[in-house]
Structure formats: structure tokens, C-alpha cells
Amino acid sequence: MENFKRAELARTLYAALAAGDRAQLESLLHPEFIGRTADGMPFGIGGQHDGPAAMRRNGWGAIARHFEARAEPERFLDLADGGLLVTGRYLGRGRQGGAALNAAFAHLIAFADGRIRALEQFTDTARWREAAGPLRTVLLDVADSVATLRLNRPDQGNAINPDMADDLAEAATLIAENADVRAVLILANGPNFTVGGDLGVFVGTAREQLPNQLRRMIDSYHLAIERLTSIDAPVVAAVRGGAGGGGLGLLYSADIVIAADDARFALGYGALGLTADGGNTWFLPRMVGMRQAQQLFLLNRRLSATEALDLGLVSRLVSSDAVDAEASSIAATLAAGPTRAYGAVRRMLRQSLETGLSDQLEAEKESIVAASRSDDAVEGIAAFMAKRRPKFRGA
């Protein structure tokens, strides 16, 4: 391929990426395209992406979900093997409030049959991580109206330490402030959902400092639970492995919990001489009944997945390898629903156990009257009469 043709294809690629022109990208990329983003990129973006669709979704698409960034090419250098070396800078910012992005890059581009056959990215990943924002121990991704919140301390069993408590509060706040979010999906990397509080905090903190350390950590964590329970968007959680202690609070904030059929659940406070956090003393008696809650706390009893289902702690059991996919499917379905109506129902269900019948009937009346004024109600009624599927917009 002629040198000027290679440079022209590369320039067209950068223009298509800047414009988000999917049709142009499809015409530029070879059907057997292979992309590789730099190891060390935040949010798990680094790695190989086989095929144009994978690169658009998991490479460039993932970058676009987390950053407002553009590649500014500066030099195009022809290589002896027929490829092209492009150098320049990425400019922009993270979508979660990090530093401004200004990172050098080098792209090795290969060609075949007049199209781009491969692209390998080299870049200053430390600059990308600085721009990614304040989250260190969780991953937050918003796509197709679903906010995916993923615990990311797999080597520590996703134990909740001060950093994770702060990150969960920040992530929940970002979710609450994002009007595009119509469902939330809570997942975890590694074999366990979360083992609860990080015992390293207890062991590594001086006795006289531990009470204040716990107070600060739990303040942040409880803020996260409050935010997740108060938003309109319904919450789905997916549990594999163990879920315990205060980490159960994330399950309580969810409306639907999908668990692996070999998952395990426990409180564990009694064995440590501690009481409870994460909303356990509020949510648990309401979900499983007072007698069961007393037994779980005082006897430190562990529950199998089947027992957790029977008691009402989880909504559904599936095989371990199907948990994330099942929960993702449910979250996608909920994201297409009447979001404000969902929010009202979430709140009324939670208040129902503290509200007298008369007050609850009044709340239902006012809520459904308010909902009837919404665009989603107009669409839902029209769709029902026309015997078609409604197209809700969450408004």
C-alpha cells in the first residue's frame, strides 16, 4: 500500500473516533482486525480485543464510557514492514472528576487489503489513571442506562476498608447525580462478593484510634447504602462465593438479588465481639423475621444459598457461571422500564412496615395520581390499548 494511503486511512480513523462514526469505522477496519490497548489502563480497559466489534465495545467504547477524550495525532512514520507508527497525545478528562488527561501515545498500525488490520496502543497509563477519578477499589461504568458498580479488591475477598467505603459513597453519589441511570447492577471481581469488613483495619489500627477509624469508615459506607436505596433506579445485585458482615448491606440496597447456587452468607459479628453495621439490624428482621434474625446474630449461623433463598435474603439461584449474565439481563430489562414509577414503589415498599394502613393508602393514592401525569404513564396506557410493547423513557 502506498505511503500516503496508509497515512490517509489513519487520519480517517482518528476523525471517525472523534466523531463516533460507527459506519466509518466499519468501513475502515478489516474483518479480522485485532486491537490491543495498553496494559495498566484503568477500568480493566487494557488487553487484546479480537474483531472490530470487540474493539468498538471493550476498547474504544470503554474509553468513551469513562472519559471524554480524543486522540490528537502529531506524526505519521512509515515502517519498513509496511505498517505505520503514529505518535501524539490524548487530551480530555475523566467522567468521574479526575485530573485533566494529557497523555502521550504511540500507535502501531498494520494494514491488509486496503483496510486497517491491527492497532496496538502504547500510552502513559499513569496519566489515564490520574484522569480516571477518585475511585480506587471499585469500578463504575454507565452504559445503556445501566450503572454497573463492581467491587474490585478480589485478592482481599472484596473486604470493605476505608478506601472502599469512601469509593462506594462516591460511586453511589455519582449514580444518584446521573439522570441517565435507570438501573444499577452491583457485581464483584474475584471468587467472593464480599467477606464484609476488612479485618486488617482492626489488626492494623491502634486500640485508641480504632473507634474513630470505624466511625469514619462506616459513615461513608452507610451513606452509600442510603443513596442506593433512595434513588429511583432499581438495583440488582449478583452474588458469587461468600457474602458476609456489613457487606450484606449492598444486598439489602438491591431490589433483586441473583445468587450462585453455591454461594454462602454469614454475619460473623459475634465471633469478633462486635455488633453490626451495613443496616443488618434494620433490614434483616424485616426480610427473614425477628426469630431468624436473632438466631443468625447470636449463634453466628452460616447460610447456604438454598437457605438464603428460603429465608428471602435472595431472589433467585442460578449456577455460578450464569450469575453475572442473569443479573445483567434483569438490569437491562429494568433500565427499559418506567424509572420514576419504580422509584416510588421502592420507597413505598420500604416505608410500609413503619406506616399504618390509612397512611399507606394515602401514600399510594398520591403516588399513583402523580405517576398518571408522567409521559411513561401516557405511553404505557397507550401501548396497553394498542396491544404493543411500551417504550418507556423514564420520565
Secondary structure, 3 states (H helix, E strand, C coil): CCHHHHHHHHHHHHHHHHHCCHHHHHHHEEEEEEEEECCCCHHHCCEEEECHHHHHHHHHHHHHHHEEEEEEEEEEEECCCCCEEEEEEEEEEECCCCCEEEEEEEEEEEEECCEEEEEEEEECHHHHHHHHCCCCCEEEEEECCEEEEEECCHHHCCCECHHHHHHHHHHHHHHHHCCCCCEEEEEECCCCCECCECHHHHHCCCCCCHHHHHHHHHHHHHHHHHHHHHCCCCEEEEECCEEEHHHHHHHHCCCEEEEECCCEEECCHHHHCCCCCCCHHHHHHHHHCHHHHHHHHHCCCCEEHHHHHHHCCCCEEECHHHHHHHHHHHHHHHHCCCHHHHHHHHHHHHHCCCCCHHHHHHHHHHHHHHHHCCHHHHHHHHHHHHCCCCCCCCC
